[in-house]
């Protein structure tokens, strides 16, 4: 089946979602998150794109960015995805795809849409049960770049200018966004990733998703049977 052409943004601004291949983890430990941010920072400097918001979740990444006329969105993510996949595969002694083959991109055409997506991205950890509300503990998002004096990886000036004051930024995040506020691929409800990882470690000797993938099909099926029984307790 032929792929549909990506919708182009007149503002060159996009909300991008990158998922792990076959719903696998993109990040196994803190060093993986750090490496991904280092890669983002490197190519942000090299290719001159701006990042208005980001959130790294265990099996997917959200980015809100604007690219210049000199480089395409496709080129940016070809560099980022290839560099991280090569590093990840070498670290975990694995082969094959790390990211899902085709990332999702949504054009952002207005200031209101941009602010809506900023809030949506920052609420991802809260919706996954990883923190109570944005800024209350999750470290792999751009939220804290907006609330401290040094912006870090995030280009905060545009959003703060649209909101007039930092207080308005905090007020914007006091109301959780609707799940239907964006036309975006929905992820199936499931138990939190950290809980899933604990369950797998309890019923087998695997320390990571990569170790689990190396098991035989029979061993994996046995583990998944017990995992499904445990996961049912969460009502997901």
N, C-alpha and C positions, 0 to 999 in steps of 0.2 A: 504494500500500500504506500502511495506517495505521501511524503510529509508535507504538511501545510507550511507555507512561507511564514516566517516570523512577522508579526506586526511591528512596524517601525514607529518610533517615537519622534515627533517633531521637535521635542526638547532634548533628544538624545539621552533621556533619563529612563531607567528601567528598574523594575523590581525583579531580581533574578533568584531562582531557587535551584540549588544543585543537590541532588539526592544520591545516596550511596547506591551502588549497583545491586540489584536484587534485594533492596531494603537492608543492605548490610551497613555496618558502622563505618563512618568516615574517620572517626577519632576513637582510638582505644584508650588513650591516657592523656594527661595534661600536656606532655611534650608534643603530641600530635596537633593539638589546638594551637600551641605556640608556633610550631613550624608553619601551619597554614597562615597564621597572621603575618609571619615573616615573609612568606611568599606574596601575600597580598600587598604588603608594604613595598616590597621590591618592585613589583610590576606596576603598582600605583605611581611610583617615582619614574619608572622607565617609560610607561605608556601615557602618563599624564591624565589619568581619569580621576574623578572625585568620588568619594564614598560618603554618603549621607547617613547611612545606617547599616548595621550588620548584626547578625546573630549566628553563632556556630552552635548547632545542636549535634548530638552524637551521630545522627544518620542523615542530616541535611544541613544546608547552609542557606541563609537569607542574606542578600546584598541589595542595597538601594544605591545605585550609582549613576553617574553621568559620564559619558565618554566624549572625547574631543573629535573634531572632524578628521583628524589624522589617523585614527585607529578605529576599527569596528568592534562591536560587542563580541562577535565571533572570535576575533583575534585575541582579545583580552582573555577570554575563558579557555581558548586553546592553550595559551601560555600557562595560565594558572592551573588548569586541570591536569595537563601533562606533567608539569613540574611536581605537583603534589603526588600524583599517582606513581611516578617513578620513585620518589623518595619513600612513600608508604610501602610499596611492594618490596623495595630493597630492605627496609627496616624489618618487615615481618616475614621475609623470605617467602614471598608469594608471587603469583603471576596473575594476569588478567585485568579486567576493568575494576577500577575503584569507584568511579562516579558513574551514575546512570548516563547512558549514551547521549541523551538530548536534554539539556537543562531547560527549565521553564523561564520565560521572560515576559514581563507585562509592561507595556509602555506606560509612562507616567506623564500626563499631559497638563496637569494643573497643580497649583500650590496646595489646594485642598486635598487632592489625591496624594500628593507627596507626604503631607502631614499624617494622613490616615495610614499610609503604609509604614511610616516611621513608628507609629504607635503599635501597629500590627506586629511588626518585627520584634519590637522590644517586649511584647507580651508573650512571645513563644515559650520562654522558660516557665512563666507562671502557668500557662495552660498545660504544660507537661508536668507540673507539680514539682519543679526544681527550685522554685522560690515563691514567696507569698505574693509579691507584686514587683514590678520592674525596679531594679536597683537595690533589692533587698538581699542580694547574696550571689547571684549568678555573675560570673566574671567574663564570660565569653560573648559579650554583646557590646554595642556602642553606647548603651545607656549612660554609663559612667563617664564617657568622654564629654557628655553634655553637662554634667553636674560638677566637673572639676575644672580648674583653671587651664590645664594643659589638655588639648583636644586629642592627642595621640593619633591614632590611625584615621579618625573620622573628621571630615570637613563639616564642622558644626555651624559655620557662620550663616549659611543660607537658612537653615531651619530656625535658628535663634532670631534672625532678622524678621522672619515671617511671624514669629510669636511675640516680638517686642522685648520680652523679659524672660530670664531663666525660670521665674516663678510660673509663667504660663506653660513652659515645657513640662514642669512637674504636674501642673493641673491637668494638662492634656492626658497624662498617664494615670489619672485617678479613676477613669472609667474604662473598663475593658472593652475592646472592639468586638463587634459581632463577628461570628465565624463566617457569616455570609457577606462581609463587607468587601471582599475581594473575589475576583474571578480567578481562583487559583486551585490547583490540584489539592484535594483534601487527603490527608493521611489518615489511615484507619485508626480508630481508637484502639489502644493497646495499653498494657501495663508500662510504667515508666522504664526507660532503658537501664537505669541503675538497678532496679528491682529484677528485671529480666536477667541481667548479667549475674546477679547474686544467685538466682535460681539455678542457672546453668552451671555455675561453679560448685553448687551444692550437690548436683546430681552427676557431675562428671569431673574429670581432671583438667578441663580446659580453662586457661586463664584469659583467653581472648576469643573474639569471633573468628580470627584467623586460625587459631588452634582447632576450633570447632569445625571449620570448613575442611580441615585436613583428615578428619575422621572418615571411616568408611560409611557408605550409604546406610548399611544396617545399623551401625552404632548411632548415626545421627537420627535415624527414625525412632530408635528406642528412646533416646534423650528427648526428642520432640514430643513423644507420647506422654512422658512424665511431665514435661514442661507445660503441655496443654492442660493437664489436670491441675497443676499448681496455678496457672494463669487464670483458670476459671473462677478462682476465689476472688479475683478482683472485679468480676462482673463485666469483663471486656470481651 
